[in-house]
Amino acid sequence: MNGPITRQGFEEDDKNLLLLSTGNPSISYDGRALKIDGQRRIIISGSIHYPRSTTEMWPSLIRQAKEGGLNTIETYVFWNVHEPLRRQYDFSGNLDLVRFIKTIQDEGLYAILRIGPYVCAEWNFGGFPAWLHNMQNVTFRTTSPAFLDEMKTFTTLIVEMMKNANLFASQGGPIILAQIENEYGDVAWNFGSVARPYIQWCAQLAESLNIGVPWIMCQQPDAPDPMINTCNGFYCDQFKPKNDNIPKIWTENWTGWFKDWGDATPHRTAEDVAFAVARFYQLNGTVMNYYMYHGGTNFGRTSGGPYISTSYDYDAPLNEYGLLNQPKWGHLRQLHLLLYSLEKILTYGDHNYQEHGSYMLSVIYTYGPERVCFFGNANSNDAMTLTFEGIQYTIPPWSVSIYRDCRTLAYNTAQVSAQTNVLDAVEDIAGLKWHWTIEPIENLAQKVYGRHHPKGLTLATELLDQKTVTNDTSDYLWYMTTVDVNKKDPVWGGDLTLYVHTTGHVIHAFVNGIHIGSQAAQNGHFEFDFSSPVSLKHGMNSISLLSATVGLQNYGAFFDNIKNGILGPVKLVAPNHEEKDLSQNTWAYKVGMGGIDQKQLYLNLPHQSWHSSQKSLPINRMFVWYKTTFGTPSGLDPVVLNLQDLGKGTAWVNGHNIGRYWPSNFAAGQQGCQTCDYRGQYQPSQQCRRGCGNSTQQLYHVPRSFLRDEGNNDLVLFEEFGGDPRNVKFQTIKLVKICANAEEGNILDLSCQGRVMTRIDFASFGNPNGVCGAFTKGNCEASDSLSVVQDACIGKSRCSIDLTAKGPFRCIAGCESSKEPRRLAVEISCA
């Protein structure tokens, strides 16, 4: 590989590769590429979802994306947060879509706006508002008139907002593509004869809005003209557009995968992502978007699923906190800059494809006197050798090599020279002093019958879908009823069993105010049976069932019709198998928990109104509110809340809901965690996973903009399952170590990202072995390896080491007989 494309920061020559059009550029396309002002362009984009970060994070995220070699930022538009109640809109704070697009524009980047308005995105209810589901005669994603009216209203609202702010490229703005609908082709067959008319209506709506830039439909092979159909997936090199007159566009290159509660952390290697990207551009692709480039955090109740975790890190090139995920960020950046430098030849040049057998493919692009060769090896086991113009080229397994002038190796996807960053959560604030109060158990059913029922209750003689009652304003819904038992009752006497069939995700059961059991869905089975022994008293007995959801379904045909909550039957079963079915009883429904409803009482009430005795601090007790104050951690490093030893619940910092927590949910088993090999098609559940046997999520992001500069911050926890808050602490995420293992021929750039390199823990130029944290010397080495790295790096924030023949290493002994290129392995502490 040549030196210039290994640089970590932008040089002036690099910036020229990303120069964007100014004025009011015209956006068009042909069968080769998207055209901006008539010029074919390579588009490299990345998804950053504005609600999954904060307004204060946006400039840094977008700037680091640009430094990573992106020229475009993509985002979905999330209907349910913008219109949580019908015709009541919210574009404030981190929902300020116009501000987000303008921030992209301020960095000189293009934007792709995916309006949907269905988004999937592991987002609660796929982005649809629950009130839409609860309207009469609405069927999602069909020609249902009520649904079409609402979809048209919201889509038009978003388009008009963009137009009024002059944000489409046709107006001088950054938006070069817009999307209508989303992945409908994956489920269209389920909708039968209405599918085609619906997708045609979507296309007609889009065209009627006259935005002046092309519209796309992803995963829609029969997208009506002039919609451009696009591809989503881990690999889209084999994707073919619906005709030869439209460019090959990859709207979602999945850089990793999402994480479920009870699951390990997915990891997709930098080598595999780079292989997928290089294959796509090798085979005539010209527009590619990483999903995600920054995943972020599912604040509040925004995570979908069910059971999607609060962290949406996605193993993206920028991690959840906005830090570089190295080596992925750097390895891809090198590829991006190379692709931009080849833009003319890739978009205007002639190309010649040749299969060589054994999954080997060469593609030679020629433009005037220039040419470039892509040699691809899709064999997942073996390196392969091909002969081109009398020269043999050996390509590592599952990789693409790109040769300038078909002679000079510029990049191989499997050879990573970018540094690896080692991050750690460093304790900052612990020993918190807690105040506490108990959430009362709802037992209101006894008070209802025969008199005016209390405010906030709904009565029905049936078991109702949770979404219908809550309008998805809360995770929690109380189902309450009474049962009058006398001595003549078939279920009187002896031990009884309360049996509940539920499609809620968690159930807590109380009889006469006493907790008799709880149960959570396991292993993806969100419909389950709860049963528990129960003793009833003679006369009136109260039954209170709390159903809790953990994100609503976000994907699949008719996912909106999946019912949640306690749908029955609910019955009492005697030992003699006599049953008393309570499903048709009069049920009282109460939405939410009292402390969440009464924010003034639970979040802002002075400490003296809470219990403060540390000796009587409730431990492992369900339905407890905890409150404490803490100072603002020093510095600028990202802040996390470590909720070790807690069960499940919700956390607020200064009134900001930082999301659901569930550290007691552990990743079971070891599948996929034993080994990680970049070779072969990536399967998130089968390989390269991390954290098997550990808590799914113990650290929770607290953006610094949520904190008060003067300190005196409030932390409030609602503990649903029961846990121990004494080990809760605030920590900061720090870069503590960097590593690299780069081949000769490169200029290796190393950076502690503002910190100082204080110690060289390992350095060997030769044939070192191992990985970061476990490097060992090989049988050949430059004797001055350590001193060269010390002289170049100690006391600096960043340094460069020349690994070319002109480099500083001397006295290399024992390497004369080796056919392998020499490498420099380094491990450096950052302080």
N, C-alpha and C positions, 0 to 999 in steps of 0.2 A: 504494500500500500504506500502511496506517496504521502509526504508530510503534511501539506496544507490542510487536508480534510480531517486531520485528527485534532485540530485546535478546539479547545473548550469554549473560548469566547469569540465573538465576532471580530474578524479583521475587516479593514475597509474593503478589501477585495471581495470578501464574503458577502457584505451587505449589498453589493451590486446584484447579487444573484436573487435578491428578494425585492428589488425595486417594483413597486406597485403603480398602477395607473392613477393619475390624478384627473381632476375635472369630472366629467360625466361619462365614464367609459361605457361603451356599448358591449353587451354580453351576448355572445352567440356561440354556436358550436358546429362542428362537423363530425365526421366519423373518427377523427383522430384525437380531438381534444376540445376543451372549452376554449373559446376565443375571447380575449379581452382587447377591445379596440382593434379587432381583426387579427390579432396575433395569438397563435396557439400557445397555451401556457401549461406548465406542470403545476398542479395544485396539490399541496400537502397540507392537510387540515387536521385539527384536533378538537375533540369534544370537551368543552368546559361548561358545566351546567350552572348557571348563575345562582339558583336557590341552594345549591349544595356548597356554597362558600359565602363570603360576605363581601360587601361593596369595597371594604378596605383591602381585601385580598385580590380583587380583580386585576388591578394594574400589574401587580407582581406576577400573577399567574400568566397573564397574557404576554408580559415581557419575557418571561422565561420560556414560554412556548415559542416566541419569535426567535430567541437566542438558540432554541433547540432546532431551528430550521423550518418552522411552520410559517406559511404565508396566509393561513386562513384559520378562523376559529368557528366551530359549529356549536349550536345549542338547540335543544328542544324548547318548546313553549309549553308551560304546565298549566293547563286549564283550571284544575281544581284549586290551586293556590291563588290564582288570579280572580276567580269567581267562586269563592267558597259557598256563597249563598246566591241564589239567582238574582242577577242584575246588581249585585253588590261587589264591586271590583276592588282589587288591591294590587297596586304596583309600587308599593312603598319599600324602602330598605333594600334587602337583597332580592326583591321581586321587581326592581326597577329595570325592566327589560330595555327600555330606550337608553338608559344610562349605560347598561352593559354593552350594547352594540356600539355606542359612542366611545366607550373605553377601547374596544377593539379598533375602531377607526383611529383613535388617538395614537395607537401604536403602529399605524400604517398597514394594518392587515385587512384582508377580506373577511367576510362572514357568510356562513350558510345558516339559514333560519328554517328550522324544521317545525312547522306550526302544528302538524298533525290534524286535528288536535288530540288524537290518541297517540301516546308516546311510548307505552310499555316502560322501558327505562328502569325496571325494578322499582317503579314509583307507585305510591299508593293508588290503587284502582286504575292503574295505567294512565293517570292524569285526568280521568273523567271525574267531574264532581258528583257526589252521591245524590244531590238533589235532582240531577238529571235522571238517574235511575228511578227515583221515587215519583217522577211525573207519570201521569196517566198515558197509556198507549205509546210508550217509548221503547224501542228496541235498538240497542246500540249497533252502529255500523251497518245499518240497513236503510231502505228507502222509507222507513217510518217517518211520516211528515213532521211529527213533533221533534224527532231527533234531528232531521235535516235543518229545521228552522233554527234550533239551538246551535248546531254546528256552524251554520252560515253566519249567525249573529256573532259568535265568538271569533271565528276566522276573519270576518270582515273587520271586527274591532281591532285585532292585532295588525292587520294590513294597513288600516287607516292610521294607527299609531305610528307605524314605520314611515308611511308616506308623509305624515304631518311633520315628522322630524327629519325628512329628506334622507332616509337611511338606505333606500334601494340604490344600487349602482347607477341606475338610469337617472337618478336625481343627484348623483355625486356622492352617494353613500357607499358603505362597504359591502352590502348584501349582494352577492353575485348569484346565489341560488336559493330557492325556497322549496319546501316540501309540503305536500298535502297528503293526508292519510299516512299510514306507517305499517309496513309488514302485513298488509291485508292479504297479499297473495299466499301467505303461509297458511291462512285459515279460511280462505274464500270458499273452498268447496263445501264447508260446513253450512254456508248460508244459502246454498242452492241457487235457485233462479233469481234471487234478488241481488246476488253478488255483482254481476256485470252491470246492471242499471245503477247500482250504488257507486261503483268506481267510476262510471261514466259521469254521474252527477258531480262527483268530487272534482274531476278534471274540468268540467264545465264551470263549476264555481271558481276554481283557481284561475282559469283563463279570463273569467269575467271581471276579476279584480285588477287587471291591467297594471301589473307591477313592473313591467319592463325588463325582467330577468327570467330565465328559464325556470320551470317547475320540475321537480323530480318526484318519483314514487319509488320507494325502496321495496325490494322483494315483490315486485309486481310485474311479472313477465308480459302480461297483456295490457300494460298501462296504455290508456287511450292517447292518441296523438293530441297535442304535441308534448305530452308528459314524457320525461326521460326515465326509463326504468333503471334501477341501480341494485347493487349487491350488498348484503350484510353477511359477515361470517369471519371465522378465523383465517380462511383462505378464499380469495376471489380471483385467482389468476385464471381459472377456467371459465369464469363468467363471460357470457356473450350478450351484449345488448340486443334488444328486440329487432333492430335492423342495423345496417351498415352506415347509417347516416347520423348516428348519435355516438357520443364518446363512451368509453368504458369507465364507469364511476363506481367506486367502492365507498359506500356511505358509512359503514361500520366495520373497521378492522379492530377486532376485540383484543386489546392489549393485555388482558387478563380475564378475570371473571369476578362476579359478585360473590358475596359470602352469606350463607344462611346461619341463623342461630343453630348451634349444635354441630357446626361443620368446621373443618380446618380452613386455613387461608390459602386460596388458589395463587399459583405463581406461574406465569408464562415467561419463558426465558427470553432475553434480549436477542439471542441467536435465532430463535424461531420467529419472533415478530419481524426481524430484519429479513429473514428468508422469505416470509410471506409478502413483504413489501417489494423486495427486489424481483420476485417472481411476477408480481402484478405489473410492474413497470417493464419488465422483460417482455411480457406478452401484451404490449400495446395499451396498458392502462395509463391514464394521465391525471385522474382525479382520485385522491384517496384521503379518507378521514379516519383518524384513530378514535375508537370508542373504547375507553376514554383516554384523553390526554391528561386530564386531572379529574379524578372521580369525586373526591370531596366527602361530605358528611350528610347523612340523612337526618337533618335537624327535625325536632318536633316529632310529628307523626307521619312524615313524608315517605318512609320506606314502605315498599309494597311486599309482594311475595305470594303467600304469607311467609313470614319468618325471615325476611331480609334484614341483615344486621344494620346497626346505626352507621358503622363505617362503610363507606362506599369507595374505599381506596382503589379497588379494581386492579391493583398492581400496575397502575398507569405510570408513564414517564415522570409525572409530577405526583408525589404521594399525597395522601389525604390532607396533610398539613401545608402543602405547597412547596415542599423541599424536593430537590432533584432525586429521583429514584435511579441511582447509578448501579450498574453500567447501562441500563436501558436507555436513559435520556441521551447519554453521550454516544452510544453505539449507533442509535438511530440518527442522531444529528449528523454524524459523519456521512451516512448514506444520503440524507436529505441534501446536503451541500453538493455532493457528487451529482445527484440527479439534476439539481438546478443547473450545474455547469454543463450538463448534457441536454438541456432543454430543447435546443434547436434540432439536434440530431435525432432526439427521441420523438419529437412531434412533427418534424418535416421530412426526416430521412426515410429512405427505403429500408426495408428489413427483410432478412432472409432467415427462415426457420429451418432447422435441421435436427431430426431425431437421431440419436446415436445408440439407442438401445440401453437397457438397464437403467431406465429413468433419466437418461442424460439428454439434455436439450441445449442446443446453441442457437442464439439469435444474434445476428450481425446487423447493426444499423449503419447505414452509409449516407452521408450528406456532403456532397461535393468531395473534397479531398479527405474529409474527416470520417472516421468510423470508430465504433465502440462494439465490443463483444461481451455478451452475457453468456456465461457458461453455467448452466444449472444442473445440479445433481440432486434428484429427488429420491435417491436411494437412502433409506434410513439407517443402513448398517455400514456400508463400505464407501471409502473414497474411490473415485472413478477417474480414469485417465482417458482423455480424448486427444486426437491428433488434428491439429488445425494448421494448414499451410506448412506442414513438415515439422511443426513444433509440438511436443507433448505438453499437455496441461493436466495437472492432477487437481481435482476438485474434491474437497472434503465432503463427507456424507451430509445430506440434507442442507445444502448450502448453494449459494449463487456467488460466483466470482465475476467481477466486472473489470474488464481490461480496457484501458484507454488505448487507442490505436491498435487494439487487439494484441498488444504486446506487454504493456505495462500494467501490472496488477494495481488497481486503485482501491479495491474493497472486496473482502469476502465476508459473507454474512455470519460465518461460524468463527471468525477470528476477531475476538473482542479485545481491543486495546484501551477502551475507555475505563476509567477508574471505577472501583466499587466503593460506595459510601456505606459506612457502618454507623448506624444511628442507635442511640440509647436514651431511655427515659431516666433522667437524673432527678433524684428527689430534691424538691425545693421547699414545700410546705407540708408538714405533717403535724401530728399531735393536736388535731382540731378538737375544740370544745363544743359539745353538742347540746342543743336544746331539742326537745321532742314533744310530740303530742300524738294521740291515737285517733285514727280515722274510725268513726263509729260504724258499726255494722247496720246496714239498712234493714229495718224490721218493721216497715210501715204498713204492711198488709193488714195487720190486726186492726188498724185504725180506720180503714177505708170503708168497709162495708156498712151500709145503712146510714151513712152521713156524708157530708161534703168532703171529697178526698183532698188531701194536702196538695199545695201548689207543686207543680213539677212532675206529677205522676200522670201516666197514661194507663187507662184500663181497657182490657180486651178479654173476651172469653175464648182466646186462642193464644198459641205461642207464635210470636211475631219475629220476622227477620230482623236481626239487629240493625242493619243499615237503614231499614225503614223507620225505625224508632229514633235512632241517634242522628240520622242524616250525616253520619260519619263525623260528628263533632267531638267524639270521645272514643277511646278504646273500650270503655266500660259501660255495661248495661246490667242493671239489676232486674231480675225476674222474680217477682214475689207473689206468693199466694198463701192461703190458709187451708187447713184440712181439719174438719171437726170429726173426732173419733170418739165413738161410744162403745159400750161393752158388747153391743150386738153387731158391731162392725166386723166383717170377715177378716180384717187385718188387725183387729184389736188383740193385744196380748202377744207375748213372745218377741223374739227379735225380728225386726223388719229390715228390709234393704231398700234404700232409695236408689232408684235406677233412672239415669238421665242420658238420653241420646242427644249429642250436641255436635254442631258444626262450627262452634266458636273454637278459638285456639287454646283458651285456658278457661277452666271452670273452678270456682270456689263455692262450696255448698255449706249452708248454715241452716240448722233446724232449731227453732226457739232461741235464736241468737247464739247458738253454740256451733263452732266450726267442726264439721264432720269429715272434711276432706277436700283436697284440691287435685287437679290433674291438668297436665299440658299435653298438647299434641306431640307425637314423637314420630321421627323417621318419615316425615312428609304426609302422615295420615291425619288430616285435619278434621275428619269426621270420626268420632269415637264415642265409646260408651263409658260413662262414669257410674260407679256404684259404690255404696258405702253402707255399713250397718247403721241403723238409727233406732232410737227409742222414742216413742211418742207418749205424751201424757193424755190422760182422759180429758176430752173437751177440745178446745181450740188450740191448734198448733200452727206455728208460722214456718214457712219454708222460703228462704231467700237464696237465690242462685245468682252469683255474679259471673257474667260471661265477659271475657276479655279477648279482643282481637289483637293480633300482632302484625298489622299491615294487611290490606285487602288485596285479593288476587289482581294481577296486573297483565296477565297474558292468557291467550287461548280464545277459541270461538265461544261467544256467549258467556265470557267470564263474569259479566255483570249479573248474570242470573244465578251465580253460585250464592246460596244463602248462607248467612253467618248467624251464629247465636244458638240458643237452645230451641230447637225445633221439635223436640219430642220424639218418641213419647217420654213423659215424666210420670213415673208410677212408683207406688209402694208395693213391695212384693213380700208376702208372708212366707214362713218356712214351709207351709202346706201348699205353696204356689198360688194361693189366692192373691189377686191383684186389685189395686185401686188406682185407676188411671186418672191422673190429675191434669192431663193435657188440655181438657176443655173447661177447666176451672176458670174462674175470673182471676186474671193475672194483673198485677200492678207493675208498671215499668218505670224505672227511674234512671235517667241518663247520667253517667259520670260518677266521679267520687266527689264527696262534699268539699274536700280541700282544694280540688282543682276548679270546681265551680265557683267557690268563694275565694278568689285570689286575694282579696283584701285581708281575709282571715288567716290564710295559711302561708302566703308568700311574703306579705308585708307586715304582718302583725309583729309588734315589738317583742323582743326576746322574753321580757318579763311575763308575757301571756302564755309562754310555753313552759313546760317542765325543764328544769336545768340541772337536777341532781345527776352527777355522773355515776353515782353508786347504783341508782335505779334505772340507768339507761337501758331501754328495752333491747335485748339481744335476741336475734333469731325469732322475732315476733312479727307476724304479718300485719299489714295495714298500719304502718307507723310512718309518721312524718318526722324527718330530722332536719334541723336547721343549724347552720354555723356561719361564722364570718371568717374571712381570710384576707391576707394582703395580696397585692399583685406581684407575681414572680418578677424578679429583676431581669433585665435584658430584653432581647427581641425574639428569642427562640420560641417556637410554638409551645403552647400550654396544653396539657392533658390532665384529666381527672382520672386517677387510678381508683377504681371501685372494687378493689380486691375484697373478698369476703362478703360482698353484698349478694342479694338474691336476684330480684327482678323489679324494675320500676321505671321511674322517670326522674330526670334531674334538671334543675333550673339554676342558672347562674345569673344573678341580678335580673331575674324575671325572664331571661332567655331560655327557652326549652332546648337543651342540647341533645335531646333525643331519648329514646328508650334505652335502658341498660339491662343487661342480663348476664353478668359475669359468672353466674352459677351454672350456665349452660355450657357444657364441655364438648369438645370435638371427640366423638367416640371412634375407636379403632385406629389403625395405622395405615389404612389403604392410601396409597399415593404419596406417603411421606418418607418412605425408605430411601428412594433414589430420585435423582432428577437428571434426565438426559434430554438435551434439546432436540434430539433426532426423532423424527416421526411426527405424525399429526397430533396436535395438542388436544388432550381431553382433560378438562379441569378436575374431574373427580378421580382421575387415574394416575396422575403423575405430578411431581414437583410441588406437592402441597406442603404447607408448613403448619406447625402447631398442633399436630395430632395429639390428642390426650390433654390438651390445654384448654383453658377458657376460650370460647369463640372470640370474645372481646372484653378486655379488662381496662383498656385505656380509651377515654372519650374526649374528643377534641373540644377545647374551649377557646374559640378565636379570641385573640387579644382585644378586639374591638368590643367584646362583651364585658371586658373588665374595666374597672374605674382606675384612672391614672393615680388617684390619691389613695388607692387601696380601699379597705373597708368594704369588701365585696361580700355578697350574700350567696350562700349555697343552700338550696332546699332539695331534699330527696323525698320522694314517696316510695317507700319500700313495700312492695306488694307481697312478696313471698316470705320475707324474713331474712335478715342478715346481720352482720356485725360491722357497724360503721367505724370502729376504732382504728382500723388500718387504712381508711380512706385518706388520700393525700393528693396534692397537686404536684405535678412534675413538669419538667421542660424536656423537649426533644432536642438532643444535641448531636452534632456530627462529632464522633469521638475518634474515628479512625478512617483512613482511606487505604485502599489496596489497588494494585494494578499488576497485570501480567501481560506485557506487550511484546510483540515480536520486533526484531530488528528491522530497520527500514522506516520506522515511524519517528516522529517527534512526540514524545509522551508529555502531555500536559497534566499536571496534578494540582488540585485546589482543595483547600480546607474551607472554602466558602466563607471567608471573613475571619476564620480562626487562624491560629499560627501553628505551623508544623514544629513540634517540640522534640520529637524523638523518632529515630528511624528504627523500627522494631525488626525489620528484615529488609535486606537488599542483596540481590544476587543476579548478575548478568552472565548467562550461560544457558544451562538447561535445568533450571529449578523445577521442583515438583510441588504438588499440593495446591491448595486453594487458600483464599484469604482467611487468615487466622490459623492456618496450618501449613504454611510454606516450609519447604526444606530444600537444602542445597542439593544439586545434582552432582554428576561426576566431572563437570567442567564449569569453570567460573572465572570471571575477571577478578583478580585479587584486589583491585581497587574499587569493587562494586559499592561497598559501604561508604567509603570516603567520597566518591563521586556524588552519590545521592545526598550525603550530608552537606557537602559544599554547595550543592545546587538548591537545597530545600530548607534546611534548618533555619528557623527564625522568620520564615516567609509565609505568606498566606497562599501563594501559588508559585509553582516553579515548572520549568520545562527541562526535559532531558533528551538529548539528541541520541537516537538509537541507529542513526545511519552510519555509514562507513567513516564519516567525518566526526563522529561522536567522541566523547572523552575517555571511553573505556580502553584500557591497555592491559597488557600482561594476562591475556586470556589463555589459560592452560587447559589442555585436555580436550578441547573441542575440535581439533583438527580433523578427526575421522568422522565426526557427526555429520549426517546429511540433513538433519533438522535445523531450521533457522534458530538462531539464539534468541533468548527472551530475557527481559528484565522483569523480575518479580520484586515488588516493594510493598511494605506495610508500614504506614506512618501514623503516629498519634497526633491528633489535633487538640489544641487546648485553647 
